[in-house]
Amino acid sequence: MSNDTELDDLVTRAMAALDEPANDAPPPPETTLRARFYELTVLALGNLFPRMPATGQIYDRTTLNRVVQGMDDSDAAVLGKRGDDWLRLEGIIKQEEGKRAYYLPLSSMAKMSFTTPAGLLGDICGAIVQRYTAANPSDNLREATRALGAAILVRLSAS
């Protein structure tokens, strides 16, 4: 991500897609694991950010199912587990000692507190989580979420 204007554009695109009707069709089979991982990244951060400083689940089963819909069960399980592991090992999220409870470290919390024209970046991700929980996302929302996920990872890796 080259600058904050690009992030603002991605947020604007995601916010516009939030109002689109649900699409009950699964993502096309050519959707890569990486693309789905970007979706999961936004959903994980959006689920944890509003709760901070308390801990919580990284995402619930309904939300996860919206992303893995149409995948083979074993591939879906691998994506969920390895996605969690990667986010934790890279320090983007942290796990409470001995529990399945997660929280955002200060560096992630600070970057998710970036102000966009639509509000804090973490709150935008939280709105996306609420939409995924309520109904299947539209194709545009999936694409916007993936693009936002990639941009967020670039922002988080810049520390």
SVG drawing of the C-alpha trace seen along z (x, -y; Angstrom):
<svg xmlns="http://www.w3.org/2000/svg" viewBox="-30 -11 39 44">
<polyline fill="none" stroke="black" stroke-width="0.4" points="0.0,0.0 1.6,-3.2 -0.3,-5.7 -3.2,-6.5 -5.3,-7.6 -5.2,-4.0 -6.4,-2.8 -9.2,-5.4 -10.3,-4.2 -10.4,-0.6 -12.5,-1.5 -14.9,-3.5 -15.3,-0.5 -15.9,1.8 -18.4,-0.5 -20.4,-0.9 -20.5,2.9 -21.9,3.4 -25.4,2.4 -25.5,4.9 -27.9,7.8 -26.6,11.2 -25.2,13.7 -25.9,17.3 -23.7,18.7 -20.3,19.9 -17.2,18.1 -16.1,19.5 -13.9,22.6 -10.9,20.7 -10.9,18.5 -7.5,19.1 -6.7,19.9 -4.7,16.6 -7.8,14.6 -9.9,16.4 -7.1,15.8 -7.3,12.1 -11.0,12.2 -10.3,14.1 -7.7,11.6 -10.2,8.7 -12.8,10.8 -10.3,11.7 -9.2,8.2 -12.7,6.9 -13.9,9.3 -11.1,8.5 -10.8,4.7 -14.1,3.7 -13.5,5.9 -10.1,4.6 -8.6,4.7 -10.6,7.8 -10.0,11.2 -12.3,13.1 -12.6,15.7 -10.8,15.0 -14.0,15.5 -17.2,17.6 -18.3,20.6 -20.9,18.7 -18.4,16.1 -15.8,18.8 -18.4,20.7 -19.1,17.7 -15.5,17.7 -15.0,21.4 -18.3,22.0 -17.9,24.4 -14.5,25.7 -13.6,29.2 -14.0,29.8 -10.4,30.7 -9.1,27.7 -11.5,25.5 -10.2,26.9 -6.6,26.3 -7.3,22.7 -8.9,21.9 -6.2,23.5 -3.2,22.3 -4.7,18.8 -5.0,18.6 -1.5,19.9 0.1,17.5 -1.6,14.4 -0.4,15.5 3.1,16.4 3.6,13.1 2.5,11.2 -0.6,9.7 -2.7,11.3 -1.7,12.9 -3.2,15.8 -3.8,15.7 -1.6,18.3 -3.2,21.7 -6.5,20.6 -8.3,20.2 -8.7,16.5 -7.0,13.9 -6.2,10.3 -4.5,7.6 -1.0,6.6 -0.3,2.8 1.3,2.6 -1.8,4.1 -4.2,2.1 -2.4,-1.1 -2.5,-0.4 -6.2,0.6 -6.9,-2.7 -6.0,-4.6 -8.7,-7.1 -10.3,-6.8 -13.2,-9.0 -15.6,-6.2 -14.2,-5.8 -11.4,-3.8 -10.0,-1.0 -10.8,1.5 -14.4,0.4 -14.7,0.7 -13.5,4.3 -16.0,4.7 -18.8,3.6 -17.7,6.1 -17.8,8.8 -21.4,7.9 -22.4,8.1 -20.7,11.5 -22.5,12.7 -25.9,11.4 -25.9,12.9 -23.6,14.1 -21.5,11.3 -22.0,10.0 -19.2,10.7 -18.3,7.0 -18.0,7.2 -15.8,10.3 -13.5,8.6 -13.4,5.4 -12.7,7.3 -9.9,9.2 -8.3,6.0 -8.6,4.4 -7.1,7.5 -4.1,7.4 -3.7,3.6 -4.0,4.2 -1.3,6.9 1.0,4.5 0.3,1.8 0.9,4.3 4.1,5.6 5.6,2.1 6.4,2.0"/>
</svg>
